[in-house]
Amino acid sequence: MNAKLALSPFAVAVFVLSSCAPAAAPTPKPTPPAAPTAKPAATPEAKPAATPAAKPAAPMPSPKPTADQPRSGGIFNITTGGDPISLDLHQEISFLTNNVVQLAYNNLVQLDPERPEEVIGDLARSWEISKDGLTYTFVLYEGVQFHDGAVLTSEDVKYSFERQLSPPRGVLAPRRADLKAIDKVEAPDKNTVKITLKYPSGSFVSVLSTGFQGTYSRAFVEKKGDMKKDVMGTGPFRFKSYSVGSSLEYVKNPNYFVKGRPYLDGISIYIIRDASTRLAALRTGQVKQSALATSGLTPSDADVLKKTAPQIVLMPYSGFNHDTFILNTAEKPWTDIRVRRAVHLGLDRQKAIDVLSQGYGEMGSYFPGKWGVPKDELVKMPGYRQPKGADLAEAKRLLTEAGYPEGFSVKALVRAGSKYENVGVFVADQMTKIGVKVELDVKEAAVRTSLLNQGAFNNHPGSATLNYSDPDNVTRYWAAPVGDDWGANWPRLSDKTIWDLFDKQSRAVDPAERMKIVRELDLKLIDSAARPLIQWNNNILAIWPEVKGRGKVVGDYSFNRYQDVWLAK
């Protein structure tokens, strides 16, 4: 029987599965690296920002007390689904890089592990925001060291942003759009960073908190010229080695600026491409944590663990991934909003959660967490409500009014892969209920993306993933084109009202005002029915019970530094 959890995108429910004995072990793991003997340095106390307008930053929080006290030592063995694209956080967008490199770096700020919607300090001990919302002044902890012994200064932070805003020749900058509000970055003294924005941005500190915003050593990067094969940060763990196709090894940073951290002597990350082998390695204790993101566990895997390794703890979490049905509004019949609305009404979201996610999904609107329409309101709205009788009747009425009393047939572009093809099959089945026949046309990922970018498709059932939970990260799916380039606005919906609302909410500094704008925008997106959102997926992380201090998991790109993790045995 599949477990069913009522999770908000930010809730992390922890539960233990039960039943019989583990299967045979995979190939034995390599001998873990030895731990360094030096003791970590103490962290200075955080002090609040100087003015009432400031947002004080806290030092990295310690885990809440558990059954027994944290202890030092041990190697934490985990797994990932493939080799990192490269080791450069700034140039890559894949979790395959982020999940295995983030533990060596610190950001200027970070998401609070206990309250994931809040941003707290990381390298910044405090910050202030000017009254006009345009200037952010961050004060750094003093004496923070890179792993090569060099002392961090504000010039390193400045360089890390400028490397993305104006990248050197040959360096990619996939998050330049996320930093678009920045006008300039200054380093008035060695421990102060001043960032001036072009306009007030309600999401600015959220953008800075993402797991790809690691702070680099300017001297090291300029010496190396490239970071694709090197790791040099200030984080809790120092990079030791990388064996392609096999593993990455990290050892404890003895000079870490957070007092008493990390607890672990090191972390070994084993690269296991085959999903069944990853599951076997977890089930038999060869690794103590499952992989993240799309290399993570499926609900079926969770059922296997329930039967074969009852001691393993499962932690469902939101990876900000959602299933959608993209309708090309430049192509018939989707030029008619009545037809699009009929599709919106015809989708059974609760069935999607039951079938596609086996109970681990979440009903939601276009924005995650606190930004979306509250669930108690959403379940009463057309398209989301149960039972579906009234919605299906209204969908058929709209199709008849639009000139399709007998329905119609369309071909759907689908990305190859079981996850994506399952969404296509589900959508095709749902559409038969309103008289629409959907034929699936499966293409490899690169071909599919090229066709989407060209607008050379009629419709596309599939999935998408946010990098962070702020509404600004949704903008890319609806943004106005630049010339002929529609970017990720694959529905090619041309709606100035929507564009203006996205811009307006981004510039809103007052949280209550921004929330009000986002709610208006969310309802507008639902009404447009250009990209009906089917469900939000919840991922599943599995850890052995002796792993303590893992904390909450929100999204696939944060909370992978492991500085508070310790092993009970």
C-alpha positions in Angstrom: 0.0 0.0 0.0 1.3 3.5 -0.9 1.7 6.0 1.9 -0.2 9.2 1.4 1.0 12.5 2.9 -0.7 15.9 3.0 2.4 18.0 2.6 2.7 21.7 2.0 5.5 22.6 -0.3 7.6 23.6 2.7 6.5 20.9 5.2 8.8 18.0 5.8 7.0 15.0 7.3 9.3 12.3 8.7 8.1 8.8 9.2 9.5 5.3 9.6 8.5 2.5 7.3 8.2 -1.1 8.4 8.7 -4.8 7.6 11.3 -7.5 6.6 14.9 -8.2 5.8 17.4 -6.5 3.4 18.6 -7.9 0.2 22.2 -8.7 -0.9 24.8 -6.0 -0.6 26.3 -4.2 -3.6 30.0 -3.9 -4.3 31.8 -2.9 -1.0 32.6 0.7 -0.7 36.1 2.1 -0.7 37.9 2.8 2.6 36.9 6.3 3.8 39.5 9.0 4.1 41.2 9.7 7.4 40.0 12.7 9.4 42.3 15.7 10.0 43.3 16.3 13.6 43.1 20.1 13.8 40.2 21.7 15.8 37.7 24.1 14.1 38.0 27.8 14.9 35.4 29.6 16.9 32.8 31.7 15.4 32.3 35.4 16.4 29.0 36.3 17.8 26.5 37.9 15.4 25.5 41.5 16.1 22.3 43.1 14.8 22.2 45.6 12.0 22.6 49.2 12.9 19.3 50.6 11.8 15.6 49.6 12.2 15.5 49.1 8.4 18.1 46.3 8.7 17.5 42.6 8.5 19.8 41.1 11.1 21.6 37.9 10.1 22.1 35.0 12.5 25.1 32.7 12.6 24.4 29.3 11.2 21.9 27.6 13.5 22.7 24.5 15.4 20.3 21.5 15.2 17.7 21.2 17.9 18.7 18.8 20.7 18.0 15.1 19.9 17.8 12.0 22.0 21.6 12.1 22.6 24.2 14.8 22.2 25.9 15.4 18.9 29.3 13.7 18.6 32.2 14.2 16.3 33.8 11.7 13.9 32.8 9.3 11.2 32.5 9.3 7.4 29.0 10.0 5.9 28.5 7.9 2.8 25.9 9.2 0.4 25.1 8.7 -3.3 24.4 10.7 -6.5 23.0 9.6 -9.8 25.8 10.7 -12.1 29.0 12.6 -12.5 28.9 16.4 -12.0 28.7 18.3 -15.2 31.7 20.2 -13.9 32.7 21.4 -10.4 31.9 25.1 -11.1 28.8 26.1 -9.2 28.5 29.4 -11.1 28.5 27.9 -14.5 26.2 24.9 -14.1 22.5 24.5 -13.5 22.4 20.8 -12.7 21.8 19.2 -9.3 24.6 16.8 -10.3 27.0 19.6 -9.7 25.2 21.5 -6.9 24.6 18.4 -4.7 28.2 17.4 -4.7 30.0 20.7 -4.5 27.8 22.9 -2.3 29.3 21.4 0.9 32.6 23.2 0.2 31.2 26.7 -0.1 29.3 29.3 1.8 26.9 32.0 0.5 26.6 35.6 1.6 23.2 34.5 3.0 21.3 31.3 3.3 17.8 29.8 3.9 17.1 29.0 7.5 17.0 25.2 8.0 14.4 25.5 10.7 12.2 28.1 8.8 13.0 27.6 5.1 11.0 30.6 4.0 13.3 32.9 6.0 16.7 34.1 4.9 19.5 34.3 7.5 23.2 35.2 7.4 25.9 32.8 6.2 29.2 34.7 5.5 27.3 37.9 6.3 26.9 38.4 10.1 24.4 41.2 9.5 23.0 43.5 6.8 21.0 46.6 6.4 18.6 47.8 3.7 18.3 51.4 2.8 14.9 53.1 3.2 14.5 53.3 -0.6 15.2 49.5 -0.9 18.0 50.0 -3.3 21.1 49.5 -1.2 22.1 46.4 0.8 25.1 46.7 3.1 26.4 43.3 4.3 29.0 43.0 7.1 31.1 39.8 6.9 32.4 37.6 9.6 36.1 38.4 10.2 38.9 35.9 9.7 37.0 33.4 7.6 39.5 31.3 5.6 39.4 29.6 2.3 40.6 26.0 2.3 44.0 27.1 1.0 44.4 29.4 4.1 43.7 32.7 2.3 41.5 35.0 4.3 38.1 35.9 2.8 37.5 39.6 2.1 34.7 41.6 0.6 36.7 41.6 -2.7 36.0 37.8 -3.0 32.3 38.3 -2.6 32.3 41.2 -5.1 34.2 39.1 -7.6 31.8 36.1 -7.2 28.9 38.3 -8.2 30.8 40.1 -11.0 31.9 36.7 -12.4 28.3 36.0 -13.0 27.1 39.4 -14.0 29.9 40.0 -16.5 31.5 36.6 -17.0 35.0 36.3 -18.6 35.2 35.0 -22.1 34.3 31.3 -22.2 32.5 31.4 -18.8 28.8 30.7 -18.7 26.4 32.6 -16.5 23.1 30.8 -16.3 21.9 32.8 -13.3 22.7 36.2 -14.7 18.9 36.8 -15.1 18.4 36.0 -11.4 20.8 38.8 -10.5 19.4 41.3 -13.0 18.3 43.7 -10.3 22.0 44.4 -9.3 23.4 47.7 -10.6 26.8 47.5 -8.9 28.7 45.6 -6.2 31.2 47.5 -4.1 33.8 46.6 -1.4 34.3 49.7 0.7 36.4 47.9 3.2 37.6 44.3 3.6 34.6 43.2 5.7 31.8 45.2 4.0 29.9 44.5 0.8 27.6 47.1 -0.6 25.2 46.0 -3.3 23.1 48.7 -5.1 20.0 47.6 -7.1 18.5 49.2 -10.2 15.1 48.9 -8.5 13.7 47.6 -5.2 13.4 43.8 -5.4 11.4 41.8 -2.9 13.2 38.6 -3.9 16.7 39.8 -3.8 17.9 38.1 -0.6 16.1 34.9 -1.6 18.1 34.9 -4.9 21.3 35.3 -2.9 20.4 32.3 -0.7 20.3 29.7 -3.5 22.8 26.8 -3.4 24.5 27.9 -6.6 25.7 31.3 -5.1 28.9 30.0 -3.5 31.6 32.6 -2.7 34.8 32.0 -4.7 38.4 33.1 -3.9 39.3 35.7 -6.5 43.0 35.0 -6.2 42.5 31.2 -6.7 40.1 31.6 -9.7 42.4 34.1 -11.4 45.4 31.8 -10.9 43.5 28.7 -12.2 41.5 30.5 -14.9 38.8 27.9 -14.7 36.9 26.2 -11.8 35.5 23.2 -13.7 38.0 20.9 -12.1 38.8 22.7 -8.9 36.9 23.4 -5.7 38.1 26.2 -3.3 35.6 27.5 -0.9 35.2 28.4 2.8 32.7 25.6 3.6 32.6 22.9 6.2 34.3 20.3 4.0 37.4 20.5 1.9 37.6 18.8 -1.5 40.0 15.9 -1.5 39.5 13.9 -4.7 37.2 13.1 -7.6 37.3 9.8 -9.5 35.2 10.0 -12.6 32.3 7.5 -12.5 33.2 6.4 -9.0 33.2 8.9 -6.2 34.0 12.3 -4.7 35.8 12.6 -1.4 35.6 15.5 1.1 37.4 15.9 4.5 36.6 18.1 7.5 37.6 21.7 7.3 39.6 22.2 10.5 39.4 26.0 10.3 35.7 26.3 9.6 34.3 29.6 11.0 31.3 28.1 12.6 32.2 27.0 16.1 32.3 23.2 16.6 31.3 22.4 13.0 31.4 20.2 11.2 30.9 17.1 13.3 31.9 14.6 10.6 35.4 13.7 9.7 34.5 13.5 6.0 31.9 12.7 3.3 32.1 10.2 0.5 29.8 10.6 -2.4 29.4 7.5 -4.5 28.4 7.9 -8.2 25.8 5.2 -9.0 24.0 5.7 -12.3 21.7 2.7 -12.1 18.6 3.4 -9.9 18.2 -0.2 -8.7 21.9 -0.3 -7.7 21.4 3.0 -5.8 18.4 1.6 -4.0 20.4 -1.6 -3.1 23.3 0.4 -1.7 20.9 2.4 0.5 18.9 -0.6 1.6 21.9 -2.5 2.7 23.6 0.4 4.4 26.5 0.9 2.0 25.3 4.5 1.8 23.4 6.2 4.5 21.4 8.7 2.4 19.6 8.4 -0.9 20.3 10.6 -3.9 18.4 13.9 -4.5 16.3 15.4 -7.3 15.5 13.2 -10.3 18.1 10.6 -9.1 16.1 10.3 -5.9 13.6 7.7 -4.7 10.3 7.0 -6.4 7.2 6.1 -4.4 7.7 2.5 -5.6 11.2 2.6 -4.1 9.6 3.8 -0.8 7.4 0.7 -0.9 10.5 -1.5 -1.4 12.2 0.1 1.6 9.0 -0.4 3.7 9.3 -4.1 3.1 13.1 -4.6 3.2 14.6 -1.9 5.4 12.1 -0.8 8.0 14.7 1.1 10.0 15.3 3.7 7.2 13.6 7.1 7.7 11.8 8.7 4.7 11.7 12.5 4.4 9.2 13.6 1.7 10.1 17.2 0.6 9.2 19.7 -2.1 11.7 19.9 -4.9 9.7 22.7 -6.5 9.0 20.4 -9.4 5.6 20.5 -11.0 3.7 18.8 -13.8 2.1 21.0 -16.4 0.2 20.9 -19.7 1.7 23.6 -22.0 -0.7 24.9 -24.7 0.8 26.9 -27.6 -1.4 29.9 -27.7 -0.1 30.7 -31.2 -1.6 27.5 -32.5 -5.2 26.4 -33.0 -7.3 25.4 -31.1 -5.4 27.0 -28.2 -5.8 30.5 -29.6 -9.3 30.3 -28.2 -9.3 30.8 -24.4 -12.5 28.9 -24.1 -10.7 25.7 -25.4 -7.8 26.3 -23.0 -10.2 26.7 -20.1 -12.0 23.5 -21.0 -8.6 21.7 -20.7 -8.0 23.3 -17.3 -11.4 22.1 -16.1 -10.9 18.6 -17.6 -7.8 17.8 -15.5 -8.4 15.9 -12.3 -5.7 17.1 -10.0 -6.5 14.7 -7.2 -6.2 11.8 -9.6 -2.9 13.1 -10.8 -1.6 13.0 -7.2 -2.9 9.5 -6.7 -1.6 8.1 -10.1 1.5 10.1 -11.0 2.8 10.6 -7.5 1.3 7.7 -5.7 0.0 10.0 -3.0 3.2 12.1 -2.6 2.0 15.0 -4.8 0.5 18.3 -3.8 -2.4 20.3 -5.2 -1.4 23.8 -5.8 -1.6 26.9 -8.0 1.2 28.6 -9.9 3.3 29.7 -6.9 4.7 27.4 -4.3 4.3 27.6 -0.5 2.9 30.7 1.1 2.7 32.5 -2.2 0.1 30.3 -3.8 -3.6 30.3 -3.3 -4.3 28.6 0.1 -5.3 25.0 -0.4 -8.6 25.4 1.5 -9.6 28.0 -1.1 -8.1 26.2 -4.1 -10.1 23.0 -3.6 -13.3 24.9 -4.0 -12.3 26.5 -7.3 -13.3 25.1 -10.8 -10.6 22.8 -12.1 -9.5 21.8 -8.6 -12.7 20.9 -6.8 -14.1 17.4 -6.3 -16.1 15.7 -7.6 -15.4 16.5 -11.2 -18.9 16.3 -12.7 -19.6 20.0 -12.8 -16.2 20.8 -14.2 -16.5 18.2 -17.0 -20.0 19.5 -17.9 -18.7 23.1 -18.1 -15.7 21.9 -20.2 -17.9 20.3 -22.8 -20.1 23.4 -22.9 -17.1 25.6 -23.6 -15.9 23.3 -26.4 -19.3 23.3 -28.0 -19.5 27.1 -27.7 -16.0 27.3 -29.3 -17.2 25.2 -32.3 -16.0 21.7 -31.1 -19.1 19.9 -30.0 -17.5 16.6 -31.0 -14.1 17.5 -29.6 -10.9 17.4 -31.7 -7.6 15.6 -32.1 -4.1 17.0 -31.4 -0.5 15.7 -31.3 1.4 16.3 -28.0 5.2 16.8 -27.9 6.5 14.6 -25.0 10.0 14.4 -23.6 11.5 10.9 -23.6 11.8 9.3 -20.2 9.4 7.4 -17.9 8.7 10.4 -15.7 7.7 12.7 -18.6 6.0 10.0 -20.7 3.8 9.1 -17.7 2.6 12.7 -17.5 1.7 12.5 -21.2 -0.2 9.3 -20.8 -2.1 10.8 -17.9 -3.0 14.0 -19.8 -4.2 11.9 -22.8 -6.4 9.8 -20.6 -7.9 12.9 -18.9 -8.7 14.6 -22.2 -10.8 11.7 -23.5 -13.3 12.7 -20.8 -14.1 15.9 -22.6 -13.8 14.5 -26.1 -10.3 15.6 -26.9 -7.9 12.9 -28.4 -4.2 13.5 -27.7 -1.6 11.5 -29.6 1.8 11.4 -28.0 4.9 12.3 -30.0 7.9 11.3 -27.9 11.2 13.1 -28.6 14.7 13.0 -26.9 15.3 15.8 -24.5 17.5 18.0 -26.8 15.0 17.7 -29.7 12.1 18.4 -27.5 13.7 21.5 -26.0 14.6 22.8 -29.5 11.1 22.4 -30.7 9.7 24.2 -27.6 12.1 27.1 -28.1 11.1 27.4 -31.8 7.4 27.2 -31.0 7.2 24.2 -33.3 4.7 22.3 -31.3 1.0 22.2 -30.6 1.0 21.2 -26.9 3.4 19.7 -24.4 2.5 17.7 -21.2 5.6 17.6 -19.0 7.4 18.9 -15.9 9.4 21.9 -14.8 11.4 22.8 -11.7 12.0 26.0 -9.9 15.4 26.9 -8.5 14.0 28.6 -5.5 10.5 29.3 -4.0 10.2 33.0 -4.7 7.7 34.3 -7.3 10.5 35.8 -9.3 11.6 32.3 -10.3 8.2 31.8 -11.9 8.7 34.8 -14.1 10.8 33.0 -16.7 7.8 30.8 -17.7 5.7 33.9 -18.6 8.1 36.6 -19.5 7.8 38.9 -22.6 9.9 37.9 -25.6 13.2 39.6 -26.4 12.9 40.0 -30.1 11.9 36.5 -31.4 13.2 34.8 -28.3 10.4 33.7 -26.1 12.7 32.0 -23.6 10.8 29.6 -21.3 7.5 31.3 -22.1 6.7 28.2 -24.2 2.9 28.9 -24.3 3.9 32.1 -26.1 1.2 33.9 -24.1 1.3 37.6 -24.9 -0.4 39.3 -22.0 0.8 42.7 -20.9 -1.2 42.6 -17.7 0.6 39.4 -16.7 4.0 40.9 -17.6 3.2 44.1 -15.7 2.1 42.2 -12.6 5.3 40.1 -12.6 7.4 43.3 -12.8 5.2 45.0 -10.1 5.5 42.2 -7.6 9.3 42.0 -8.1 9.7 45.6 -7.3 7.4 45.5 -4.2 9.4 45.8 -1.0 6.5 45.6 1.5 5.8 41.8 2.0 2.1 42.3 2.4 1.8 44.4 -0.7 3.8 41.9 -2.7 1.7 39.0 -1.5 -1.4 40.9 -2.6 0.1 41.4 -6.1 1.2 37.8 -6.4 -2.3 36.6 -5.4 -3.8 38.8 -8.2 -1.2 37.4 -10.6 -1.9 33.8 -9.6 -5.6 34.1 -10.3 -4.8 35.7 -13.6 -2.5 32.8 -14.6 -5.2 30.3 -13.7 -7.7 32.2 -15.7 -5.4 32.4 -18.8 -5.3 28.5 -18.8 -2.2 28.7 -21.1 -0.1 26.4 -19.0 -2.5 24.4 -16.7 -0.6 23.2 -13.6 -1.4 19.6 -12.8 0.3 19.0 -9.5 3.4 19.8 -7.4 5.6 16.8 -6.9 7.1 16.0 -3.5 10.4 14.2 -3.6 11.6 11.6 -1.1 14.9 11.6 0.8 15.8 8.5 2.7 18.4 8.4 5.6 19.5 5.7 8.1 18.4 6.4 11.7 21.9 6.9 12.9 22.2 10.0 10.7 21.3 13.0 12.9 21.1 16.7 12.3 20.1 16.4 8.6 17.4 18.9 9.2 14.7 19.9 6.8 15.0 19.5 3.1 13.4 22.1 0.8 14.1 22.1 -2.9 17.0 20.2 -4.6 19.5 23.1 -4.5 19.8 24.1 -0.9 20.5 22.4 2.5 23.3 20.1 1.1 26.2 21.4 3.2 25.9 18.8 6.0 27.7 21.0 8.6 25.3 20.0 11.4 25.1 16.3 10.5 26.5 13.8 12.9 26.5 10.0 13.2 25.1 8.3 16.3 27.2 5.2 15.8 
